[in-house]
Amino acid sequence: MSQQVQGVIAPGKNQPVRVETIVVPDPGPGEAVVKIQACGVCHTDLHYKQGGINDDFPFLLGHEASGIVESVGEGVSDVAPGDFVILNWRAVCGSCRACLRGRPQYCFNTHNAKQKMTLLGGTSLAGGLGGGTELSPALGIGAFAEKTLVAAGQCTKVDPAVSPAVAGLLGCGVMAGIGAAINTGNVGRGDSVAVIGCGGVGDAAVVGARLAGAAKIIAVDIDDRKLATAKTMGATHTVNSRSQDAVEAIRELTGGNGADVVIEAVGHPETYKQAFYARDLAGTVVLVGVPTPDMTLELPLLDVFGRGGALKSSWYGDCLPSRDFPMLVDLHQQGRIDLGAFVTETIALDEVEKAFERMHEGDVLRSVVEF
């Protein structure tokens, strides 16, 4: 039997989000219903609300989540009711060309629940939405809800002793940043690293660079508050690019050469160009900030050739959830990284719209909905 729960939907482009009653079906083959305990308010959810991902409205927002598996469908063996899990949006298939080549972190056939969650029947909502309307779960998860339906492969078991609010952040932003440094950027001991954009993902990249043993970590932003926070996360130097030329400042801090790895955590052509020119010869640029569909980039091809090195995009921090989530939870439990520092505030389900406003104003690293 299906269940009725409360969830946050984005009804249309740039419309305020709202709490509605949604219907969650029983899990089918390969699916699981998860009772959500916490879900972070991520910038990607704001992208969905603004129509920056696609126009498949209405969206059931939320994806950076943890919770307890309530029930599973036929054929599910990796998780069971009662398991504490972090939800991921890369459910590895095991059979695509990436998986068969031993690169499951690049799985090209990740999957979501086949059944759809819907708005409660018998209701008539503003904006032309009615009962029975199918919802598009953000990143295949839709966790701004008391319960959600996902593919069982989207559930990653971790130590249940960790705080749900902390664990959920590994489901997207914190993992994206740490992975951009460790997995994609291959930051090594003694490297110099610059991180452009010090929101939640950028600060996580700072944490990842420190964890990997970087000798110099340069945080770049236009907001002194964010730069101060980056210092607490492990940045050794800061650059306010509103008052300083970011490229010149990074070069000056690296003996005139540029950084070994530059991580762009904004997702904008201008900051990407800064990253490109702020790296050392044969250095690496990692793009982890998410651009919008209308953005384009123009660089002299001779500069691309002449500087050598690597230009990479980091998808989900190139993570493998089954490997990386438990490892990072263990490191947090050991006190080697402080994931709790990313949780600025905990909020109720009906405060998501206000959390988006605070995010835009730069007042928070993460607002986390707790159930």
C-alpha atoms as a printed R data frame, in Angstrom:
    type eleno elety resid chain resno      x      y       z
1   ATOM     1    CA   MET     A     1  0.000  0.000   0.000
2   ATOM     2    CA   SER     A     2  1.129  3.534  -0.733
3   ATOM     3    CA   GLN     A     3  1.780  6.133   1.961
4   ATOM     4    CA   GLN     A     4  0.938  9.815   2.247
5   ATOM     5    CA   VAL     A     5  3.726 12.080   3.509
6   ATOM     6    CA   GLN     A     6  4.673 15.742   3.489
7   ATOM     7    CA   GLY     A     7  7.244 16.948   0.968
8   ATOM     8    CA   VAL     A     8  8.597 20.148  -0.586
9   ATOM     9    CA   ILE     A     9  7.865 20.685  -4.268
10  ATOM    10    CA   ALA     A    10  8.954 23.278  -6.802
11  ATOM    11    CA   PRO     A    11  5.763 23.774  -8.841
12  ATOM    12    CA   GLY     A    12  7.240 25.870 -11.650
13  ATOM    13    CA   LYS     A    13 10.228 27.910 -12.755
14  ATOM    14    CA   ASN     A    14 11.276 30.438 -10.089
15  ATOM    15    CA   GLN     A    15  8.055 29.899  -8.151
16  ATOM    16    CA   PRO     A    16  8.280 29.664  -4.354
17  ATOM    17    CA   VAL     A    17  8.545 26.110  -3.083
18  ATOM    18    CA   ARG     A    18  5.793 24.753  -0.888
19  ATOM    19    CA   VAL     A    19  4.929 21.805   1.307
20  ATOM    20    CA   GLU     A    20  2.376 19.414  -0.190
21  ATOM    21    CA   THR     A    21  1.045 15.940   0.539
22  ATOM    22    CA   ILE     A    22  2.686 13.392  -1.715
23  ATOM    23    CA   VAL     A    23  2.009  9.722  -2.312
24  ATOM    24    CA   VAL     A    24  4.907  7.290  -1.933
25  ATOM    25    CA   PRO     A    25  4.209  3.844  -3.437
26  ATOM    26    CA   ASP     A    26  5.401  0.609  -1.910
27  ATOM    27    CA   PRO     A    27  8.831 -0.383  -3.245
28  ATOM    28    CA   GLY     A    28  8.860 -2.493  -6.379
29  ATOM    29    CA   PRO     A    29 11.657 -4.797  -7.542
30  ATOM    30    CA   GLY     A    30 15.026 -3.206  -6.841
31  ATOM    31    CA   GLU     A    31 13.518 -0.279  -4.916
32  ATOM    32    CA   ALA     A    32 13.499  0.936  -1.315
33  ATOM    33    CA   VAL     A    33 11.453  3.333   0.777
34  ATOM    34    CA   VAL     A    34 13.598  5.398   3.127
35  ATOM    35    CA   LYS     A    35 12.392  7.342   6.147
36  ATOM    36    CA   ILE     A    36 14.361 10.576   5.896
37  ATOM    37    CA   GLN     A    37 16.075 11.875   9.034
38  ATOM    38    CA   ALA     A    38 17.970 14.828   7.573
39  ATOM    39    CA   CYS     A    39 18.456 16.531   4.215
40  ATOM    40    CA   GLY     A    40 20.775 19.410   3.346
41  ATOM    41    CA   VAL     A    41 19.640 22.408   1.288
42  ATOM    42    CA   CYS     A    42 22.017 22.266  -1.680
43  ATOM    43    CA   HIS     A    43 22.576 24.839  -4.417
44  ATOM    44    CA   THR     A    44 21.592 22.181  -6.961
45  ATOM    45    CA   ASP     A    45 18.075 22.216  -5.475
46  ATOM    46    CA   LEU     A    46 18.002 25.949  -6.153
47  ATOM    47    CA   HIS     A    47 19.112 25.224  -9.735
48  ATOM    48    CA   TYR     A    48 16.124 22.894 -10.079
49  ATOM    49    CA   LYS     A    49 13.764 25.546  -8.718
50  ATOM    50    CA   GLN     A    50 15.167 28.134 -11.158
51  ATOM    51    CA   GLY     A    51 14.802 25.807 -14.142
52  ATOM    52    CA   GLY     A    52 18.578 25.563 -14.523
53  ATOM    53    CA   ILE     A    53 18.596 21.746 -14.734
54  ATOM    54    CA   ASN     A    54 15.562 21.051 -16.915
55  ATOM    55    CA   ASP     A    55 11.891 21.990 -17.094
56  ATOM    56    CA   ASP     A    56 10.412 18.710 -15.870
57  ATOM    57    CA   PHE     A    57  8.272 20.428 -13.222
58  ATOM    58    CA   PRO     A    58  6.939 19.828 -10.625
59  ATOM    59    CA   PHE     A    59 10.079 18.715  -8.799
60  ATOM    60    CA   LEU     A    60 10.221 16.997  -5.455
61  ATOM    61    CA   LEU     A    61 13.320 18.724  -4.141
62  ATOM    62    CA   GLY     A    62 16.061 17.499  -1.806
63  ATOM    63    CA   HIS     A    63 18.820 14.972  -2.401
64  ATOM    64    CA   GLU     A    64 21.569 15.454   0.207
65  ATOM    65    CA   ALA     A    65 20.045 13.063   2.701
66  ATOM    66    CA   SER     A    66 20.329 10.275   5.230
67  ATOM    67    CA   GLY     A    67 17.724  8.070   6.831
68  ATOM    68    CA   ILE     A    68 16.515  4.622   7.765
69  ATOM    69    CA   VAL     A    69 15.456  2.010   5.215
70  ATOM    70    CA   GLU     A    70 11.796  1.267   5.953
71  ATOM    71    CA   SER     A    71 11.017 -1.357   3.324
72  ATOM    72    CA   VAL     A    72 12.579 -2.943   0.247
73  ATOM    73    CA   GLY     A    73 11.236 -4.537  -2.897
74  ATOM    74    CA   GLU     A    74 11.828 -7.881  -4.505
75  ATOM    75    CA   GLY     A    75 15.429 -8.814  -5.249
76  ATOM    76    CA   VAL     A    76 17.041 -6.280  -2.895
77  ATOM    77    CA   SER     A    77 19.847 -7.815  -0.858
78  ATOM    78    CA   ASP     A    78 22.412 -5.046  -0.212
79  ATOM    79    CA   VAL     A    79 20.221 -3.154   2.258
80  ATOM    80    CA   ALA     A    80 17.467 -4.203   4.629
81  ATOM    81    CA   PRO     A    81 14.813 -2.496   6.756
82  ATOM    82    CA   GLY     A    82 16.445 -0.774   9.704
83  ATOM    83    CA   ASP     A    83 19.718  0.046   7.930
84  ATOM    84    CA   PHE     A    84 21.010  3.611   8.344
85  ATOM    85    CA   VAL     A    85 21.949  4.903   4.895
86  ATOM    86    CA   ILE     A    86 23.171  7.925   2.992
87  ATOM    87    CA   LEU     A    87 21.312  8.442  -0.271
88  ATOM    88    CA   ASN     A    88 23.413  8.817  -3.408
89  ATOM    89    CA   TRP     A    89 22.573  9.785  -6.955
90  ATOM    90    CA   ARG     A    90 25.026  7.360  -8.517
91  ATOM    91    CA   ALA     A    91 23.510  3.890  -8.230
92  ATOM    92    CA   VAL     A    92 26.243  1.872  -9.927
93  ATOM    93    CA   CYS     A    93 24.859 -0.600 -12.475
94  ATOM    94    CA   GLY     A    94 27.849 -2.962 -12.605
95  ATOM    95    CA   SER     A    95 27.406 -3.790 -16.272
96  ATOM    96    CA   CYS     A    96 27.981 -0.654 -18.387
97  ATOM    97    CA   ARG     A    97 31.237 -0.055 -20.235
98  ATOM    98    CA   ALA     A    98 32.654  2.078 -17.395
99  ATOM    99    CA   CYS     A    99 31.838 -0.526 -14.747
100 ATOM   100    CA   LEU     A   100 33.202 -3.372 -16.866
101 ATOM   101    CA   ARG     A   101 36.470 -1.448 -17.284
102 ATOM   102    CA   GLY     A   102 36.835 -1.219 -13.509
103 ATOM   103    CA   ARG     A   103 35.754  2.430 -13.313
104 ATOM   104    CA   PRO     A   104 32.389  2.240 -11.537
105 ATOM   105    CA   GLN     A   105 32.785  5.815 -10.295
106 ATOM   106    CA   TYR     A   106 32.017  6.842 -13.889
107 ATOM   107    CA   CYS     A   107 29.023  4.494 -14.261
108 ATOM   108    CA   PHE     A   108 27.143  5.553 -17.404
109 ATOM   109    CA   ASN     A   109 23.934  3.727 -16.540
110 ATOM   110    CA   THR     A   110 23.070  4.855 -13.027
111 ATOM   111    CA   HIS     A   111 19.447  4.205 -12.200
112 ATOM   112    CA   ASN     A   112 16.583  5.531 -10.111
113 ATOM   113    CA   ALA     A   113 13.288  4.132  -8.859
114 ATOM   114    CA   LYS     A   114 11.019  3.127 -11.727
115 ATOM   115    CA   GLN     A   115  7.798  4.049  -9.976
116 ATOM   116    CA   LYS     A   116  6.791  7.669  -9.600
117 ATOM   117    CA   MET     A   117  5.806  9.547  -6.487
118 ATOM   118    CA   THR     A   118  2.752 11.760  -7.060
119 ATOM   119    CA   LEU     A   119  0.731 14.565  -5.575
120 ATOM   120    CA   LEU     A   120 -2.192 13.392  -3.467
121 ATOM   121    CA   GLY     A   121 -5.285 12.623  -5.538
122 ATOM   122    CA   GLY     A   122 -8.410 14.671  -5.000
123 ATOM   123    CA   THR     A   123 -6.542 17.956  -4.591
124 ATOM   124    CA   SER     A   124 -6.425 20.957  -6.895
125 ATOM   125    CA   LEU     A   125 -3.304 23.059  -6.672
126 ATOM   126    CA   ALA     A   126 -2.359 26.462  -8.000
127 ATOM   127    CA   GLY     A   127 -0.381 26.519 -11.206
128 ATOM   128    CA   GLY     A   128 -2.465 23.839 -12.917
129 ATOM   129    CA   LEU     A   129 -1.179 20.963 -10.777
130 ATOM   130    CA   GLY     A   130 -3.721 18.425  -9.645
131 ATOM   131    CA   GLY     A   131 -3.907 15.243  -7.643
132 ATOM   132    CA   GLY     A   132 -2.074 12.342  -9.231
133 ATOM   133    CA   THR     A   133  0.486 14.624 -10.916
134 ATOM   134    CA   GLU     A   134  3.785 12.765 -11.210
135 ATOM   135    CA   LEU     A   135  6.740 14.354  -9.443
136 ATOM   136    CA   SER     A   136 10.317 14.550 -10.698
137 ATOM   137    CA   PRO     A   137 12.606 13.790  -7.749
138 ATOM   138    CA   ALA     A   138 15.719 15.979  -7.659
139 ATOM   139    CA   LEU     A   139 18.700 13.879  -8.788
140 ATOM   140    CA   GLY     A   140 16.429 10.853  -8.627
141 ATOM   141    CA   ILE     A   141 16.050 11.181  -4.845
142 ATOM   142    CA   GLY     A   142 13.491 13.785  -3.698
143 ATOM   143    CA   ALA     A   143 14.372 13.855   0.000
144 ATOM   144    CA   PHE     A   144 12.701 17.038   1.238
145 ATOM   145    CA   ALA     A   145 10.035 14.606   2.337
146 ATOM   146    CA   GLU     A   146  9.263 12.475   5.351
147 ATOM   147    CA   LYS     A   147  9.806  9.401   3.186
148 ATOM   148    CA   THR     A   148 11.030  8.851  -0.347
149 ATOM   149    CA   LEU     A   149 11.220  6.057  -2.911
150 ATOM   150    CA   VAL     A   150 14.622  5.346  -4.467
151 ATOM   151    CA   ALA     A   151 16.487  2.593  -6.251
152 ATOM   152    CA   ALA     A   152 18.031  0.349  -3.599
153 ATOM   153    CA   GLY     A   153 21.447  1.005  -5.150
154 ATOM   154    CA   GLN     A   154 21.058  4.642  -4.112
155 ATOM   155    CA   CYS     A   155 21.275  3.574  -0.452
156 ATOM   156    CA   THR     A   156 24.770  3.373   1.049
157 ATOM   157    CA   LYS     A   157 25.060  1.858   4.529
158 ATOM   158    CA   VAL     A   158 27.273  3.721   7.016
159 ATOM   159    CA   ASP     A   159 27.936  3.692  10.759
160 ATOM   160    CA   PRO     A   160 24.591  4.562  12.427
161 ATOM   161    CA   ALA     A   161 26.419  6.356  15.255
162 ATOM   162    CA   VAL     A   162 27.097  9.369  13.029
163 ATOM   163    CA   SER     A   163 24.740 12.343  13.183
164 ATOM   164    CA   PRO     A   164 22.136 12.135  10.378
165 ATOM   165    CA   ALA     A   165 22.603 15.862   9.634
166 ATOM   166    CA   VAL     A   166 26.324 15.315   9.127
167 ATOM   167    CA   ALA     A   167 25.981 12.061   7.198
168 ATOM   168    CA   GLY     A   168 23.496 13.464   4.714
169 ATOM   169    CA   LEU     A   169 25.923 16.128   3.510
170 ATOM   170    CA   LEU     A   170 28.136 13.388   2.085
171 ATOM   171    CA   GLY     A   171 25.293 12.627  -0.301
172 ATOM   172    CA   CYS     A   172 26.253 15.603  -2.459
173 ATOM   173    CA   GLY     A   173 28.070 18.833  -1.599
174 ATOM   174    CA   VAL     A   174 30.716 17.716   0.868
175 ATOM   175    CA   MET     A   175 31.490 14.611  -1.182
176 ATOM   176    CA   ALA     A   176 31.676 16.699  -4.352
177 ATOM   177    CA   GLY     A   177 34.257 19.035  -2.840
178 ATOM   178    CA   ILE     A   178 36.400 16.459  -1.066
179 ATOM   179    CA   GLY     A   179 36.289 14.211  -4.116
180 ATOM   180    CA   ALA     A   180 37.229 17.073  -6.453
181 ATOM   181    CA   ALA     A   181 40.491 17.409  -4.539
182 ATOM   182    CA   ILE     A   182 41.285 13.771  -3.788
183 ATOM   183    CA   ASN     A   183 39.691 11.771  -6.599
184 ATOM   184    CA   THR     A   184 39.613 14.163  -9.565
185 ATOM   185    CA   GLY     A   185 42.470 16.531  -8.793
186 ATOM   186    CA   ASN     A   186 44.727 13.797  -7.385
187 ATOM   187    CA   VAL     A   187 46.130 16.293  -4.901
188 ATOM   188    CA   GLY     A   188 49.321 14.886  -3.409
189 ATOM   189    CA   ARG     A   189 51.608 15.551  -0.475
190 ATOM   190    CA   GLY     A   190 53.368 18.894  -0.796
191 ATOM   191    CA   ASP     A   191 51.149 20.188  -3.615
192 ATOM   192    CA   SER     A   192 49.904 23.748  -3.876
193 ATOM   193    CA   VAL     A   193 46.133 24.018  -4.317
194 ATOM   194    CA   ALA     A   194 43.881 26.974  -5.014
195 ATOM   195    CA   VAL     A   195 40.117 26.794  -4.484
196 ATOM   196    CA   ILE     A   196 37.998 29.435  -6.198
197 ATOM   197    CA   GLY     A   197 34.608 29.833  -4.543
198 ATOM   198    CA   CYS     A   198 34.312 29.084  -0.835
199 ATOM   199    CA   GLY     A   199 30.762 27.934  -0.336
200 ATOM   200    CA   GLY     A   200 30.010 24.460   0.965
201 ATOM   201    CA   VAL     A   201 31.590 22.640  -1.979
202 ATOM   202    CA   GLY     A   202 34.644 24.893  -2.078
203 ATOM   203    CA   ASP     A   203 35.255 24.525   1.644
204 ATOM   204    CA   ALA     A   204 34.918 20.760   1.256
205 ATOM   205    CA   ALA     A   205 37.607 20.945  -1.435
206 ATOM   206    CA   VAL     A   206 39.799 22.766   1.089
207 ATOM   207    CA   VAL     A   207 39.192 19.930   3.562
208 ATOM   208    CA   GLY     A   208 40.013 17.374   0.861
209 ATOM   209    CA   ALA     A   209 43.239 19.138  -0.083
210 ATOM   210    CA   ARG     A   210 44.326 19.247   3.550
211 ATOM   211    CA   LEU     A   211 43.442 15.580   3.986
212 ATOM   212    CA   ALA     A   212 45.568 14.729   0.937
213 ATOM   213    CA   GLY     A   213 48.593 16.529   2.396
214 ATOM   214    CA   ALA     A   214 48.693 19.735   0.337
215 ATOM   215    CA   ALA     A   215 51.373 22.112   1.620
216 ATOM   216    CA   LYS     A   216 49.673 25.307   0.495
217 ATOM   217    CA   ILE     A   217 45.896 25.784   0.173
218 ATOM   218    CA   ILE     A   218 44.774 29.148  -1.206
219 ATOM   219    CA   ALA     A   219 41.102 30.039  -0.759
220 ATOM   220    CA   VAL     A   220 39.641 32.609  -3.185
221 ATOM   221    CA   ASP     A   221 36.298 34.370  -2.804
222 ATOM   222    CA   ILE     A   222 34.730 37.830  -2.884
223 ATOM   223    CA   ASP     A   223 33.290 37.523   0.635
224 ATOM   224    CA   ASP     A   224 35.590 37.955   3.640
225 ATOM   225    CA   ARG     A   225 33.175 35.947   5.803
226 ATOM   226    CA   LYS     A   226 33.570 32.944   3.531
227 ATOM   227    CA   LEU     A   227 37.340 33.363   3.448
228 ATOM   228    CA   ALA     A   228 37.425 33.383   7.251
229 ATOM   229    CA   THR     A   229 35.466 30.134   7.297
230 ATOM   230    CA   ALA     A   230 37.811 28.611   4.719
231 ATOM   231    CA   LYS     A   231 40.712 29.357   7.072
232 ATOM   232    CA   THR     A   232 39.026 27.321   9.786
233 ATOM   233    CA   MET     A   233 38.655 24.450   7.300
234 ATOM   234    CA   GLY     A   234 42.364 24.340   6.494
235 ATOM   235    CA   ALA     A   235 43.166 27.127   4.017
236 ATOM   236    CA   THR     A   236 46.686 28.443   4.559
237 ATOM   237    CA   HIS     A   237 46.142 31.652   2.567
238 ATOM   238    CA   THR     A   238 43.139 33.667   1.417
239 ATOM   239    CA   VAL     A   239 42.546 36.004  -1.521
240 ATOM   240    CA   ASN     A   240 39.616 38.387  -1.829
241 ATOM   241    CA   SER     A   241 39.206 38.566  -5.604
242 ATOM   242    CA   ARG     A   242 36.992 41.636  -5.320
243 ATOM   243    CA   SER     A   243 40.014 43.679  -4.227
244 ATOM   244    CA   GLN     A   244 42.874 41.597  -5.668
245 ATOM   245    CA   ASP     A   245 43.558 40.000  -9.038
246 ATOM   246    CA   ALA     A   246 43.052 36.335  -8.228
247 ATOM   247    CA   VAL     A   247 45.475 35.022 -10.856
248 ATOM   248    CA   GLU     A   248 48.273 37.371  -9.848
249 ATOM   249    CA   ALA     A   249 47.713 36.680  -6.151
250 ATOM   250    CA   ILE     A   250 47.816 32.898  -6.615
251 ATOM   251    CA   ARG     A   251 50.977 33.150  -8.694
252 ATOM   252    CA   GLU     A   252 52.614 35.403  -6.129
253 ATOM   253    CA   LEU     A   253 51.834 32.863  -3.405
254 ATOM   254    CA   THR     A   254 53.320 30.034  -5.452
255 ATOM   255    CA   GLY     A   255 56.681 31.490  -6.415
256 ATOM   256    CA   GLY     A   256 55.329 33.031  -9.594
257 ATOM   257    CA   ASN     A   257 54.391 29.664 -11.042
258 ATOM   258    CA   GLY     A   258 50.738 29.066 -10.270
259 ATOM   259    CA   ALA     A   259 49.140 26.278  -8.241
260 ATOM   260    CA   ASP     A   260 49.581 22.595  -8.982
261 ATOM   261    CA   VAL     A   261 45.811 22.100  -8.768
262 ATOM   262    CA   VAL     A   262 43.126 24.774  -9.081
263 ATOM   263    CA   ILE     A   263 39.588 23.792  -8.145
264 ATOM   264    CA   GLU     A   264 36.812 25.975  -9.564
265 ATOM   265    CA   ALA     A   265 33.778 25.651  -7.278
266 ATOM   266    CA   VAL     A   266 31.636 28.423  -8.754
267 ATOM   267    CA   GLY     A   267 30.649 27.189 -12.202
268 ATOM   268    CA   HIS     A   268 31.085 30.468 -14.109
269 ATOM   269    CA   PRO     A   269 33.141 31.226 -17.238
270 ATOM   270    CA   GLU     A   270 35.066 34.095 -15.635
271 ATOM   271    CA   THR     A   271 36.109 32.141 -12.557
272 ATOM   272    CA   TYR     A   272 36.999 29.195 -14.784
273 ATOM   273    CA   LYS     A   273 39.342 31.445 -16.768
274 ATOM   274    CA   GLN     A   274 40.922 32.533 -13.490
275 ATOM   275    CA   ALA     A   275 41.463 28.873 -12.612
276 ATOM   276    CA   PHE     A   276 42.927 28.156 -16.043
277 ATOM   277    CA   TYR     A   277 45.509 30.932 -15.853
278 ATOM   278    CA   ALA     A   278 46.249 30.495 -12.137
279 ATOM   279    CA   ARG     A   279 47.588 26.945 -12.516
280 ATOM   280    CA   ASP     A   280 51.202 26.026 -13.005
281 ATOM   281    CA   LEU     A   281 52.435 24.694 -16.354
282 ATOM   282    CA   ALA     A   282 51.259 21.086 -16.612
283 ATOM   283    CA   GLY     A   283 48.968 21.767 -13.654
284 ATOM   284    CA   THR     A   284 45.377 20.607 -13.285
285 ATOM   285    CA   VAL     A   285 42.108 22.542 -13.358
286 ATOM   286    CA   VAL     A   286 39.103 20.839 -11.785
287 ATOM   287    CA   LEU     A   287 35.620 22.189 -12.496
288 ATOM   288    CA   VAL     A   288 33.215 21.145  -9.743
289 ATOM   289    CA   GLY     A   289 30.963 24.219  -9.764
290 ATOM   290    CA   VAL     A   290 27.794 23.583 -11.783
291 ATOM   291    CA   PRO     A   291 27.255 25.985 -14.720
292 ATOM   292    CA   THR     A   292 23.863 26.838 -16.194
293 ATOM   293    CA   PRO     A   293 22.897 25.666 -19.703
294 ATOM   294    CA   ASP     A   294 23.354 29.122 -21.254
295 ATOM   295    CA   MET     A   295 27.002 29.544 -20.224
296 ATOM   296    CA   THR     A   296 29.789 29.301 -22.781
297 ATOM   297    CA   LEU     A   297 33.571 29.422 -22.476
298 ATOM   298    CA   GLU     A   298 36.108 30.923 -24.859
299 ATOM   299    CA   LEU     A   299 39.851 30.337 -24.451
300 ATOM   300    CA   PRO     A   300 42.712 30.741 -26.945
301 ATOM   301    CA   LEU     A   301 43.391 27.233 -28.194
302 ATOM   302    CA   LEU     A   302 47.109 27.994 -28.253
303 ATOM   303    CA   ASP     A   303 46.966 28.657 -24.494
304 ATOM   304    CA   VAL     A   304 45.195 25.343 -23.937
305 ATOM   305    CA   PHE     A   305 47.949 23.607 -25.890
306 ATOM   306    CA   GLY     A   306 50.841 25.627 -24.547
307 ATOM   307    CA   ARG     A   307 50.059 25.268 -20.849
308 ATOM   308    CA   GLY     A   308 49.726 21.477 -20.976
309 ATOM   309    CA   GLY     A   309 48.364 19.654 -17.962
310 ATOM   310    CA   ALA     A   310 44.775 18.603 -17.553
311 ATOM   311    CA   LEU     A   311 41.356 20.249 -17.620
312 ATOM   312    CA   LYS     A   312 38.908 18.047 -15.731
313 ATOM   313    CA   SER     A   313 35.285 18.071 -14.701
314 ATOM   314    CA   SER     A   314 34.414 16.457 -11.394
315 ATOM   315    CA   TRP     A   315 31.120 14.571 -11.405
316 ATOM   316    CA   TYR     A   316 30.023 13.978  -7.827
317 ATOM   317    CA   GLY     A   317 33.650 14.239  -6.790
318 ATOM   318    CA   ASP     A   318 34.278 11.162  -8.975
319 ATOM   319    CA   CYS     A   319 33.197  9.234  -5.923
320 ATOM   320    CA   LEU     A   320 32.230  5.615  -5.480
321 ATOM   321    CA   PRO     A   321 29.625  5.844  -2.700
322 ATOM   322    CA   SER     A   322 30.193  2.323  -1.380
323 ATOM   323    CA   ARG     A   323 33.886  3.126  -0.934
324 ATOM   324    CA   ASP     A   324 33.945  6.833  -0.070
325 ATOM   325    CA   PHE     A   325 30.919  7.390   2.194
326 ATOM   326    CA   PRO     A   326 31.908  4.863   4.896
327 ATOM   327    CA   MET     A   327 35.534  6.011   4.739
328 ATOM   328    CA   LEU     A   328 34.667  9.682   5.280
329 ATOM   329    CA   VAL     A   329 32.213  8.839   8.062
330 ATOM   330    CA   ASP     A   330 34.990  6.870   9.773
331 ATOM   331    CA   LEU     A   331 37.417  9.789   9.406
332 ATOM   332    CA   HIS     A   332 34.812 12.087  10.930
333 ATOM   333    CA   GLN     A   333 34.192  9.700  13.810
334 ATOM   334    CA   GLN     A   334 37.948  9.549  14.448
335 ATOM   335    CA   GLY     A   335 38.142 13.351  14.590
336 ATOM   336    CA   ARG     A   336 40.363 13.589  11.520
337 ATOM   337    CA   ILE     A   337 37.861 15.718   9.602
338 ATOM   338    CA   ASP     A   338 35.059 17.821  11.068
339 ATOM   339    CA   LEU     A   339 32.026 17.321   8.872
340 ATOM   340    CA   GLY     A   340 29.857 18.927  11.525
341 ATOM   341    CA   ALA     A   341 31.474 22.282  10.711
342 ATOM   342    CA   PHE     A   342 29.459 22.355   7.480
343 ATOM   343    CA   VAL     A   343 26.107 22.365   9.309
344 ATOM   344    CA   THR     A   344 25.260 26.033   9.915
345 ATOM   345    CA   GLU     A   345 21.691 25.503  11.038
346 ATOM   346    CA   THR     A   346 18.944 22.916  11.260
347 ATOM   347    CA   ILE     A   347 15.480 23.856  10.015
348 ATOM   348    CA   ALA     A   348 11.963 22.519   9.585
349 ATOM   349    CA   LEU     A   349 10.505 21.329   6.297
350 ATOM   350    CA   ASP     A   350  8.506 24.517   5.774
351 ATOM   351    CA   GLU     A   351 11.631 26.693   6.025
352 ATOM   352    CA   VAL     A   352 13.288 25.557   2.781
353 ATOM   353    CA   GLU     A   353 12.304 28.688   0.859
354 ATOM   354    CA   LYS     A   354 13.889 30.870   3.551
355 ATOM   355    CA   ALA     A   355 16.992 28.657   3.425
356 ATOM   356    CA   PHE     A   356 17.330 29.391  -0.293
357 ATOM   357    CA   GLU     A   357 17.264 33.117   0.516
358 ATOM   358    CA   ARG     A   358 19.979 32.724   3.167
359 ATOM   359    CA   MET     A   359 22.038 30.690   0.713
360 ATOM   360    CA   HIS     A   360 21.813 33.504  -1.853
361 ATOM   361    CA   GLU     A   361 22.920 36.014   0.783
362 ATOM   362    CA   GLY     A   362 25.950 33.881   1.668
363 ATOM   363    CA   ASP     A   363 24.917 33.478   5.305
364 ATOM   364    CA   VAL     A   364 25.220 29.691   5.550
365 ATOM   365    CA   LEU     A   365 27.364 26.769   4.482
366 ATOM   366    CA   ARG     A   366 24.459 24.366   4.853
367 ATOM   367    CA   SER     A   367 20.958 24.574   6.183
368 ATOM   368    CA   VAL     A   368 19.805 21.061   7.032
369 ATOM   369    CA   VAL     A   369 16.176 19.963   7.271
370 ATOM   370    CA   GLU     A   370 15.709 17.625  10.224
371 ATOM   371    CA   PHE     A   371 12.689 15.378  10.568
